[in-house]
Amino acid sequence: MGLTGGIGAGKSAAARLLAERGATVIDADAIAREVVASGTPGLAAVAEAFGDRIIQADGSLDRAGLGAIVFADPAARKRLEEITHPLIGAETARRMAGLPAGTVVVYDVPLLVEAGLRGAYDVVVVVEAPRALRLERLEQRGLPPEQAEARMATQASDADRRAVADVLLDNSGSLAELRAQVAAAWERIAGAGN
């Protein structure tokens, strides 16, 4: 199952709720951080492409600094993706290969639509919320509105995500409301597999 949605829509909340139902969640963002952790070949490749200015004094990636570069420059973002996407793909495949047969896997992948990955999943679940609410959530997490807007501008539109959705979750309400939607979707999806 591919799980996607725009930044601030609530993919992480939906992923946790799916995990409560028994799914194994693989988080593409978490893997993306791991493949550029201190001392990794991924970090060395990113530093080679973008310079030592994106490396902090402790040897870790300056994610905010790199983000400022790649979200302002489509060519820089493409270069970063050329480095990291193969590493993320390889680690994802390794994790999936280690799972028992019959495991329901939820791959939490923000750029499912942008990367043209619809065909890789049996079911695509899209989480959405109004833009203003997403901006509010992101600001509460410490992302200034101008940076949030820049990131949103690089992502697929709600209409593009809806076009590939098998299941659409509206995360504009409470956690209880999202939980009820996830439960209904799970029953539909699990029932289809029997």
C-alpha positions as CSV (number, residue, x, y, z in Angstrom):
1,M,0.0,0.0,0.0
2,G,1.4,3.4,-1.0
3,L,0.5,6.2,1.5
4,T,1.0,9.8,0.3
5,G,-0.2,13.3,0.7
6,G,1.1,16.8,0.7
7,I,3.4,18.1,3.4
8,G,1.4,18.7,6.6
9,A,-1.6,16.7,5.4
10,G,-1.1,14.0,8.1
11,K,0.6,11.0,6.5
12,S,2.4,10.2,9.7
13,A,-0.9,10.1,11.7
14,A,-2.5,7.9,9.1
15,A,0.6,5.6,9.1
16,R,0.4,5.2,12.9
17,L,-3.3,4.3,12.6
18,L,-2.6,1.8,9.9
19,A,0.2,0.3,12.0
20,E,-2.3,-0.1,14.9
21,R,-4.4,-2.2,12.5
22,G,-1.5,-4.5,11.9
23,A,0.3,-3.0,8.9
24,T,4.1,-2.8,8.7
25,V,5.0,0.8,7.9
26,I,8.1,1.7,6.0
27,D,8.7,5.5,6.1
28,A,10.5,6.9,3.1
29,D,11.4,10.1,4.9
30,A,13.1,8.2,7.7
31,I,15.1,6.1,5.2
32,A,16.0,9.4,3.3
33,R,17.5,10.7,6.6
34,E,19.3,7.4,7.2
35,V,21.0,7.2,3.8
36,V,22.6,10.6,4.3
37,A,23.5,10.1,8.0
38,S,27.0,11.0,9.2
39,G,29.7,8.8,7.7
40,T,27.5,7.3,4.9
41,P,28.4,7.2,1.2
42,G,25.1,9.1,0.6
43,L,26.3,12.0,2.7
44,A,29.7,12.0,1.0
45,A,27.9,12.1,-2.4
46,V,25.6,15.0,-1.3
47,A,28.6,16.9,0.0
48,E,30.5,16.4,-3.2
49,A,27.5,17.7,-5.2
50,F,26.6,20.7,-2.9
51,G,29.8,21.5,-1.1
52,D,31.0,21.3,2.4
53,R,28.7,24.2,3.4
54,I,25.9,21.6,3.8
55,I,27.9,19.7,6.4
56,Q,27.6,20.9,10.1
57,A,30.5,21.0,12.5
58,D,29.6,17.6,14.0
59,G,29.8,16.0,10.5
60,S,26.0,15.7,10.0
61,L,24.0,17.1,7.2
62,D,22.7,20.6,7.5
63,R,19.1,19.6,6.4
64,A,17.8,23.2,6.7
65,G,20.7,24.6,4.7
66,L,20.3,21.9,2.0
67,G,16.5,22.4,2.0
68,A,17.0,26.1,1.4
69,I,19.1,25.3,-1.7
70,V,17.0,22.5,-3.2
71,F,13.5,24.0,-2.6
72,A,14.7,27.2,-4.4
73,D,16.3,25.5,-7.4
74,P,14.7,22.7,-9.4
75,A,18.0,21.6,-10.9
76,A,19.5,21.3,-7.4
77,R,16.5,19.3,-6.2
78,K,16.8,17.0,-9.2
79,R,20.5,16.5,-8.5
80,L,19.8,15.6,-4.9
81,E,17.1,13.2,-5.9
82,E,19.5,11.5,-8.4
83,I,21.8,10.8,-5.4
84,T,19.3,9.9,-2.8
85,H,16.4,8.1,-4.6
86,P,18.5,5.1,-5.7
87,L,19.8,4.7,-2.1
88,I,16.3,5.0,-0.7
89,G,15.0,2.5,-3.2
90,A,17.7,0.0,-2.3
91,E,17.1,0.3,1.4
92,T,13.4,0.0,0.9
93,A,13.8,-3.1,-1.2
94,R,16.1,-4.6,1.5
95,R,13.6,-4.0,4.2
96,M,10.7,-5.4,2.2
97,A,12.6,-8.5,1.3
98,G,13.0,-9.3,5.0
99,L,9.3,-9.3,5.7
100,P,7.2,-12.5,6.0
101,A,4.9,-13.4,3.2
102,G,1.4,-11.9,3.6
103,T,2.6,-8.9,5.5
104,V,0.5,-5.8,4.8
105,V,3.1,-3.1,4.0
106,V,2.4,0.6,4.0
107,Y,5.1,2.6,2.3
108,D,4.8,6.2,3.5
109,V,6.1,8.1,0.5
110,P,5.5,11.8,0.1
111,L,6.5,11.9,-3.5
112,L,4.6,8.9,-4.8
113,V,2.8,11.0,-7.5
114,E,5.8,13.2,-8.4
115,A,8.0,10.1,-8.9
116,G,5.4,8.3,-11.0
117,L,5.2,5.3,-8.5
118,R,1.4,4.6,-8.7
119,G,2.1,1.3,-10.5
120,A,4.3,0.0,-7.7
121,Y,1.4,-0.4,-5.2
122,D,-1.7,-2.6,-5.0
123,V,-3.5,0.3,-3.2
124,V,-2.8,4.0,-3.0
125,V,-4.0,5.9,0.1
126,V,-4.0,9.7,-0.1
127,V,-4.3,11.8,3.0
128,E,-5.4,15.4,2.4
129,A,-6.2,18.5,4.4
130,P,-6.9,22.1,3.4
131,R,-3.9,24.2,2.5
132,A,-4.5,26.7,5.3
133,L,-4.6,23.9,7.9
134,R,-1.5,22.3,6.5
135,L,0.4,25.7,6.7
136,E,-0.8,26.1,10.3
137,R,0.4,22.6,11.2
138,L,3.8,23.2,9.6
139,E,4.2,26.5,11.4
140,Q,3.4,24.7,14.7
141,R,6.3,22.3,13.8
142,G,8.6,25.2,13.3
143,L,8.6,25.6,9.5
144,P,8.1,29.2,8.6
145,P,5.2,29.9,6.1
146,E,7.5,30.9,3.3
147,Q,9.5,27.7,3.6
148,A,6.3,25.6,3.8
149,E,4.9,27.4,0.7
150,A,8.2,26.7,-1.2
151,R,7.9,23.0,-0.3
152,M,4.3,22.8,-1.3
153,A,5.1,24.4,-4.6
154,T,7.4,21.5,-5.4
155,Q,4.8,18.8,-4.7
156,A,1.9,17.4,-6.8
157,S,-1.4,19.1,-6.6
158,D,-4.3,17.7,-4.6
159,A,-6.1,17.0,-7.9
160,D,-3.0,15.0,-9.1
161,R,-2.9,13.0,-5.9
162,R,-6.7,12.3,-6.0
163,A,-6.3,11.0,-9.6
164,V,-4.2,8.1,-8.3
165,A,-6.0,7.5,-5.0
166,D,-7.8,4.2,-4.3
167,V,-8.6,5.6,-0.9
168,L,-8.9,9.2,0.1
169,L,-8.6,10.2,3.8
170,D,-9.8,13.7,4.8
171,N,-7.6,14.8,7.7
172,S,-9.2,18.2,8.2
173,G,-11.0,17.1,11.4
174,S,-10.1,15.3,14.6
175,L,-7.8,12.3,15.1
176,A,-11.0,10.3,16.0
177,E,-12.4,11.2,12.6
178,L,-9.3,10.1,10.9
179,R,-9.2,6.9,12.9
180,A,-12.8,6.1,11.8
181,Q,-11.8,6.7,8.1
182,V,-8.7,4.5,8.5
183,A,-10.8,1.7,10.1
184,A,-13.3,1.8,7.2
185,A,-10.6,1.8,4.6
186,W,-8.8,-1.1,6.4
187,E,-11.9,-3.2,6.4
188,R,-12.5,-2.5,2.7
189,I,-8.9,-3.2,1.8
190,A,-8.5,-6.3,4.1
191,G,-11.8,-7.6,2.9
192,A,-10.7,-7.3,-0.7
193,G,-7.7,-9.4,0.1
194,N,-9.7,-12.4,1.4
